[in-house]
């Protein structure tokens, strides 16, 4: 019972951050599952179990969060389709070619990208609106596809999702308003997480009983985060996301040293 309560609590934290910041939650859930249980005398989870629970959390968090942000009209279906398709195909290509390159070097590059992304989140975006109109929003399809493809390819090569880097790229390179970038990123990550979920489910890599507290907590927590997000000033959201990205980058650097 203690294990289920602990997983449920971690699901609340990661789910809320998913809805609030527009991230998949894997960069939060995975380290929580790895490092928190031993602090409470619970036997550490093996990496396969962590990966399975994380993909379930990411899928549910993105689904609930994107549906909530869509109610506020902060999800662009066109942007999600272009970038979601691009990151999905690029990640497949990256995963297939992972054995051909040095993963440590690429992980270093990926971590460097994350540090750069966190810096971009601290730089104010010109003409960023607190209430952008998704219906009239225009964007460069080329920039959207290239940004998603680059993150997807590199992420696939090093075995990282990398979706948390998409929001800084969307706001700075593709020039998407922050609130629409947050909402749309959840839809984009849902598409990529769905493929990972199917792959792990059919190959028996998910501990289904342990997903019960995740199902019960992540969905309401992500919905709550999504409802609160539109009421938080953009500048504060960007600062919080910058901190989360930095922590993810530090975690990647630590894995390089192990």
C-alpha angles and dihedrals in degrees: 000000000000090000092053093049091049094049090047091052092050088048090056092053097045093040093052092050090048092057095039099047103024095241128134092242096230092112087058103034098047097056090041091055092046101047109022103060095063089054088064096043094260118139110256116257118244115245093251091057091046091051092050095048092044094054090051091049091048093048095049094040093052093046096050093039096048092048090052094047089047089061087061089047093245097127120088110205091196094051091045092051095049097043096036093053092045096050091045095053094040092050090052090052092046093049091051093051097042093106092058097064140047107270093198093057092047091047088054090051091047092050090049089052089052092052089049090048092053089052090051090054089059093053112089114241116229116243092005107163130213088213108030120182109236092192095064097033114124126197141172110260090202093055092044093052095042093049093049093043093051094050092042094049095047092041091052091049094054098032096247128127095222094187090130088069091056096073094058089045092048093051098041106029105024089033098226119160111259096243093051090045090054094047096042093046089062090056091046093050090047090060093050093042091052091063091049091048093052091048094051094041096054092045095051097247097133125086096217097193091055090053092065095084089044092055091047096049111027097058097054092038093052091046090052092048090049091052093049095045097074089054095053114088113254093239092057092047091052092049093049091048090049090057092048091050092049090052089051090050091050089051090054091050090051091053088054091056095050 
